[in-house]
Amino acid sequence: MGTVCAATTQVVTLHMTFPHLPINPDRDFTAMTQEQIERWNSQVWWRALFKVMPAHISQHLPNGYAHAVANTHARREVRLVDSASYQAQMTITYHIQQVYLQDIWDEVLRLIEEVPGLADFREPQLFFCAKGTKLQFKANHRRPTLLNTIDHFLTSFEEIFDLHHVDLSRTFHDLGMEISPTVAHLHDAQLHVDEELLTYLWKRCCLQSIIRRIYDNRPGARGGPTQRYYNTSMLYDAASVTSEPPKDSKLYRGGVRKVMLYPIQEEGVIPGRNHAKSAEASQSSRTLSKNSLGITARNHFPGKV
C-alpha cells in the first residue's frame, strides 16, 4: 500500500492482508484477483480517503481507483519489446499526513462492517516489512559490538512503531554477521602486497560441524528442515546451508526461526566492457566477496527480552 516516512528510515513498506478473503487453491501464487483489488479500492479504500481528508488535500489525489490506475500508465512509451500486449506502468505515491491515519483506518473498518457485500474484507491486518537496512545498521567504530548494533536497531524500531499496536509474537528480525576481507578497492586501483582478490566460500564440512554444534550434536537428518545444503560455484566442497530449528530445540525456544550460512559473491562491473571481455572484467574487479550468517529471530534478540 505504501511506505513509512520517518527520520530514521525510508525503507519500511506497508501491506494489508485479508485473512477471510477467498483464494484460488489452484494458483501457484496467492494474491488478490483483479476483481478483488478493484472492489477493495473502489468500495472501501478511496471512499475512506475522501470521507476523512479535507477538500484542500483530497483535490490533489486521483478521483478514485480508475483514475489512479490511469495515472500510473507511462506517459512516454519506451518499448523494450515489440508486442501488442506490452504495457508500461509507473509507481506514483501520495503522502498522507500522520494526523489522518487513525481516522482513515476507523472509516475503513466501518465501511467493511456496515456496507453489504464487503464481509470478505473483515478483520484486515496491517503488515510491515523493511529490506535493505544492512548499511543503516552496520557496526562501526562508535558501535563496535554486536550488542551495540542490536541496541541501535531496536531503538530505531521503537521510534517508528508504537509497540502497543504491534503483535510481537508475529514480529521477526533478521540478524546478519559477515566474514569479509579487510580491504576493498575500485577496479582501477593499484593493489599492494597481500591485497590480491579473494573469494571466501563456506566448506561443506565446516557447515556440517557448525550445524552439529548449534544443535548439541543432534542436528537431524541431512536434507531435512534442520540442514539443507546447496552447492556453490559448481563445487561440491563449497556449499551453503539453511536450517529451521525444531520446536524442542534451544534455538527455537530462544526465538530463532531460521539460520542461513551462505557466500555473497558481489561481482564488479566495469562500464564500457562487453560480454566478450567478461573474463577480463572479472579479473579486474576490486569488489571482494564474503561469507554471511543470517539469523531470523522472533520478537527480540537475546539480551533484550
Helices and strands as residue ranges (DSSP letters): E 2-4, E 12-17, H 34-40, I 41-45, H 46-52, H 55-58, H 65-72, G 98-100, H 101-114, G 119-121, E 125-130, H 146-160, G 163-165, G 168-170, E 172-179, H 204-214, E 228-232, E 235-243, H 250-253, E 256-264, G 275-277, H 278-284, E 290-298
